[in-house]
Amino acid sequence: MDTLLIAKSKFTPHELNIFTIEYEKQKKSKLITWLFWLLFGGIGGHRYYLGHIGKGVAMTLTLGGLGIWALINAFFINGWVDKHNEAVEKLLIEKIVALRGAAK
């Protein structure tokens, strides 16, 4: 991950602007995820929001394991959001570096 941070630190202002705009579009919010869990946790609303469609469907069909699965998920939500956002950041850095290389 350090090499990605080094690559990001070498972005031009234009590249950094593109990165910031795209990151803001694609990142997920912990607050929104928690609201989905609170309001729709029993049917996997937070899973759908985070892109975990298969597990969301399983939660919908089992009503969140009759609530138990939904409750257990509460312990993992912050980590899932962080992991998603780190993956988005990594992908965007790699794309910008690749585009820079293709432009040369």
HELIX and SHEET records of a PDB file:
HELIX    1   1 ASP A    2  SER A    9  1                                   8    
HELIX    2   2 PRO A   13  GLN A   26  1                                  14    
HELIX    3   3 LYS A   30  PHE A   40  1                                  11    
HELIX    4   4 GLY A   41  ILE A   43  5                                   3    
HELIX    5   5 GLY A   45  TYR A   49  1                                   5    
HELIX    6   6 ILE A   53  LEU A   66  1                                  14    
HELIX    7   7 ILE A   68  ASN A   73  1                                   6    
HELIX    8   8 ILE A   77  ALA A  103  1                                  27    
END                                                                             
